[in-house]
Amino acid sequence: MTISAEAKKKTIAENRRHPTDSGSPEIQIAVLTAQILELTEHMQRHPKDYASRHGLLLKVNRRNKLATYLRRVDAAKYGQLAEKLGLRK
């Protein structure tokens, strides 16, 4: 389960630091959040899909690691991103 290419481009455009930015922690966290939301909806419909559950847990852990890094490096940007995406602080 992945998000559509259009949704991913939109997410990247909304969270980039500069016009050519495509891999900053903010973008990675935003894309992972979109994928996590989609997988969460899938898991509510298909609770016994253990392979997708494993992928969901991997994405959540990856997002947590990136969020911890961003919080350590630039707490202000992390706070803005957490508020924008609805993440817990």
RACORUR-V520476 format. One line per field, one symbol per residue. ss: DSSP state (H for helix, E for strand, C for the rest). phi: phi as a letter, one per 20 degrees, with the letter a starting at -180 (. if undefined). burial: I if it has 24 or more other ideal C-beta (glycine too) atoms within 12 Angstrom, else O. A space follows every 10 residues. Layout:
ss->???
phi->???
burial->???
This chain:
ss->CCCCHHHHHH HHHHHCCCCC CCCCHHHHHH HHHHHHHHHH HHHHHCCCCH HHHHHHHHHH HHHHHHHHHH HHHCHHHHHH HHHHHCCCC
phi->.cffffffff ffffdfebgd fcbfgfffff ffffffffff ffffecfeef ffffffffff ffffffffff fffbffffff ffffemefe
burial->OOIOOOOOOO IIOOIOOOOO OOOOIIIIII IIIIIIIIIO OOIOOOOOOO OIOOOIOOII OOIOOIIOOI IOOOOOIIOO IIOOIOIOO
